[in-house]
Amino acid sequence: MPVHVVGDGECISSIAFAYGFAPGTIWNDAANSGLRELRGDPNILAPGDEVAIPERTPKVVPAPAGARYTFRRKGVPAVLRLQLFRGDKPRAWERYSIDIDGVILSGETDQDGVLTLRLPPDAQAGELLIGDDRFRARILFGRLNPIDTVAGVRARLTNLGFPCGFGSDPIDDLLRGQLERFQERFGLPVTREADDATRAKLVALHDKKGDLPPPPSTGSA
């Protein structure tokens, strides 16, 4: 069985598209059980992860001779769901446009500030413009690393408003400072480290839909 080594910016959707499979066919293959257990999410892989590619199974379609037939490959669009905030408040019912590799799409967020749209599995990047404040953001698809990597911690902190850059550079004073700010903001023990509690909170806030909790009270009764 061939093995694909994950590169930067790849996820199961883009890998499956490149090999001509639906994402679930690869992700749910028994040969990838270890990867599923390790990562948990087909959209969050790390460069260097190994993905087993199943053998193709030919499909036979009986058809009388002498006639003309059209066969259409099933589409396998990926789905982007992105929750957006202005400060601590969701950007509910805000109009947006997004340029995805030169194709402009537009729509409106829902009551939770969630943007949902379909995009090609091999899409690379998007330029988002949203709201009456015309907030702009550049989105790189498939580049969120797992939370147990430095790159994964940096990306989630930066996306949540604690900018510390991107990439897998070693932990530095900037990252430690933003970890401290994050821990103080969300009532965690201040260790200035990406400890288990901090990683769990980053995943809960970044990878899942929900409200941002209010800052912990510092006043006295």
C-alpha positions as CSV (number, residue, x, y, z in Angstrom):
1,M,0.0,0.0,0.0
2,P,1.5,3.4,-1.0
3,V,2.3,5.8,1.8
4,H,2.0,9.6,1.4
5,V,4.2,11.8,3.6
6,V,2.3,14.9,4.6
7,G,3.8,18.2,3.5
8,D,3.2,21.7,4.7
9,G,-0.4,22.8,4.0
10,E,-1.8,19.3,3.4
11,C,-4.7,17.7,5.0
12,I,-6.8,14.6,4.3
13,S,-9.1,16.5,2.0
14,S,-6.3,17.8,-0.2
15,I,-4.4,14.5,-0.2
16,A,-7.6,12.5,-1.1
17,F,-8.3,14.9,-3.9
18,A,-4.8,14.5,-5.3
19,Y,-5.2,10.7,-5.4
20,G,-8.8,10.6,-6.7
21,F,-10.5,9.5,-3.5
22,A,-13.2,10.9,-1.2
23,P,-11.6,12.0,2.1
24,G,-13.5,9.4,4.2
25,T,-12.1,6.6,2.0
26,I,-8.6,7.4,3.1
27,W,-9.2,8.6,6.6
28,N,-11.3,5.6,7.6
29,D,-9.1,3.0,6.0
30,A,-7.9,0.5,8.6
31,A,-4.3,1.2,7.7
32,N,-4.7,4.7,9.0
33,S,-6.1,3.8,12.4
34,G,-2.9,4.8,14.1
35,L,-3.0,8.3,12.4
36,R,-6.7,8.7,13.4
37,E,-5.8,7.9,17.0
38,L,-2.8,10.2,17.0
39,R,-4.4,13.3,15.3
40,G,-8.2,12.9,15.8
41,D,-9.0,15.4,13.1
42,P,-8.4,14.8,9.4
43,N,-7.9,18.5,8.9
44,I,-5.1,18.9,11.4
45,L,-2.0,16.9,10.3
46,A,1.6,17.6,10.9
47,P,4.3,17.7,8.2
48,G,6.0,14.3,8.3
49,D,2.8,12.3,9.2
50,E,2.4,9.2,7.0
51,V,-1.0,8.5,5.3
52,A,-1.6,5.1,3.8
53,I,-3.2,5.4,0.4
54,P,-5.6,2.4,-0.4
55,E,-5.5,0.6,-3.7
56,R,-8.1,1.6,-6.2
57,T,-11.1,-0.6,-6.6
58,P,-12.5,-0.5,-10.2
59,K,-16.2,0.1,-10.5
60,V,-18.0,-1.9,-13.2
61,V,-21.1,-0.5,-14.7
62,P,-23.1,-2.7,-17.1
63,A,-24.3,-0.9,-20.2
64,P,-25.7,-2.2,-23.5
65,A,-23.4,-1.8,-26.5
66,G,-24.1,0.7,-29.2
67,A,-25.3,3.5,-26.9
68,R,-23.6,6.6,-25.7
69,Y,-23.1,7.3,-21.9
70,T,-21.9,10.1,-19.8
71,F,-20.1,9.4,-16.5
72,R,-19.6,12.2,-14.0
73,R,-17.1,12.0,-11.1
74,K,-18.7,12.9,-7.7
75,G,-17.5,16.2,-6.4
76,V,-15.6,16.3,-3.2
77,P,-15.7,19.9,-2.0
78,A,-14.2,20.7,1.4
79,V,-16.2,22.7,3.9
80,L,-14.8,25.7,5.7
81,R,-16.4,26.7,9.0
82,L,-14.8,29.7,10.7
83,Q,-16.1,31.5,13.7
84,L,-15.2,35.2,13.8
85,F,-15.2,37.7,16.7
86,R,-15.0,41.4,17.1
87,G,-13.3,41.7,20.4
88,D,-15.2,39.2,22.6
89,K,-18.5,39.4,20.6
90,P,-19.3,37.1,17.6
91,R,-19.5,38.8,14.2
92,A,-23.2,37.7,13.8
93,W,-25.0,38.4,10.6
94,E,-22.1,40.2,9.0
95,R,-21.6,40.3,5.2
96,Y,-18.3,39.0,3.9
97,S,-16.5,38.3,0.7
98,I,-13.5,36.0,0.3
99,D,-11.1,35.6,-2.6
100,I,-10.1,32.0,-2.8
101,D,-7.2,31.5,-5.2
102,G,-8.8,34.1,-7.5
103,V,-12.4,33.1,-7.1
104,I,-14.6,35.6,-5.2
105,L,-17.3,34.1,-2.9
106,S,-19.7,36.1,-0.7
107,G,-22.2,35.5,2.0
108,E,-23.3,36.3,5.6
109,T,-22.2,34.8,8.9
110,D,-24.8,33.1,11.1
111,Q,-26.0,34.2,14.6
112,D,-22.9,32.7,16.1
113,G,-20.6,34.6,13.8
114,V,-19.8,31.4,11.8
115,L,-18.9,31.6,8.2
116,T,-19.6,28.4,6.3
117,L,-18.7,27.7,2.6
118,R,-17.6,25.0,0.3
119,L,-14.2,25.3,-1.4
120,P,-12.0,23.1,-3.5
121,P,-10.0,20.5,-1.5
122,D,-6.8,21.8,-3.0
123,A,-7.5,25.5,-2.1
124,Q,-4.4,27.2,-0.8
125,A,-5.3,30.6,0.6
126,G,-8.2,33.1,1.0
127,E,-8.4,36.8,1.5
128,L,-11.3,37.6,3.7
129,L,-13.1,41.0,3.9
130,I,-15.9,41.3,6.5
131,G,-18.1,43.7,8.3
132,D,-18.8,47.4,8.3
133,D,-15.3,47.9,9.7
134,R,-14.0,46.1,6.6
135,F,-11.8,43.8,8.6
136,R,-9.3,41.9,6.5
137,A,-7.6,38.6,7.2
138,R,-5.5,36.1,5.2
139,I,-6.5,32.5,5.7
140,L,-4.1,29.6,4.8
141,F,-6.1,26.4,4.3
142,G,-4.8,23.1,5.7
143,R,-1.9,24.7,7.6
144,L,-3.1,24.4,11.2
145,N,-0.7,22.1,13.0
146,P,-1.6,19.7,15.9
147,I,-1.7,21.3,19.3
148,D,1.2,19.1,20.5
149,T,3.5,21.1,18.2
150,V,5.0,24.5,18.8
151,A,3.6,25.6,15.5
152,G,0.1,24.5,16.6
153,V,0.3,26.5,19.8
154,R,1.6,29.6,18.0
155,A,-1.1,29.5,15.4
156,R,-3.9,29.2,17.8
157,L,-2.7,31.9,20.1
158,T,-2.2,34.3,17.1
159,N,-5.6,33.5,15.7
160,L,-7.2,34.2,19.1
161,G,-5.6,37.6,19.4
162,F,-2.4,36.8,21.2
163,P,0.1,37.4,18.3
164,C,3.3,35.4,18.5
165,G,3.9,34.6,14.9
166,F,3.6,31.3,13.1
167,G,5.9,28.4,12.4
168,S,7.9,25.9,14.5
169,D,10.6,28.1,15.8
170,P,11.7,27.3,19.4
171,I,9.7,28.8,22.3
172,D,11.0,32.3,22.9
173,D,10.2,35.3,25.1
174,L,7.4,36.5,22.8
175,L,5.6,33.2,22.9
176,R,6.1,32.9,26.7
177,G,4.7,36.4,27.1
178,Q,1.6,35.6,25.1
179,L,1.1,32.3,26.9
180,E,1.2,34.3,30.1
181,R,-1.4,36.8,28.7
182,F,-3.6,33.9,27.5
183,Q,-3.4,32.1,30.9
184,E,-4.3,35.3,32.8
185,R,-7.2,36.1,30.4
186,F,-8.8,32.7,30.8
187,G,-8.1,32.0,34.5
188,L,-5.4,29.3,34.0
189,P,-2.4,28.8,36.3
190,V,0.3,31.2,34.9
191,T,3.2,29.0,34.0
192,R,4.3,30.7,30.7
193,E,4.5,27.2,29.3
194,A,2.3,25.3,26.8
195,D,1.2,22.9,29.5
196,D,-1.7,20.4,29.3
197,A,-4.3,22.8,30.7
198,T,-3.3,25.6,28.3
199,R,-3.3,23.3,25.3
200,A,-6.7,22.0,26.2
201,K,-8.0,25.5,26.5
202,L,-6.5,26.6,23.2
203,V,-8.2,23.7,21.5
204,A,-11.6,24.3,23.2
205,L,-11.6,28.0,22.2
206,H,-10.0,27.8,18.7
207,D,-11.0,24.4,17.3
208,K,-14.6,24.4,18.4
209,K,-17.5,26.8,18.1
210,G,-18.5,28.7,21.2
211,D,-18.6,32.0,23.1
212,L,-15.5,33.5,24.6
213,P,-15.9,33.5,28.4
214,P,-15.6,36.9,30.2
215,P,-12.3,37.9,31.7
216,P,-11.9,36.6,35.3
217,S,-13.0,39.1,38.0
218,T,-10.1,40.9,39.7
219,G,-12.2,43.1,41.9
220,S,-13.1,42.5,45.5
221,A,-16.6,42.2,46.9
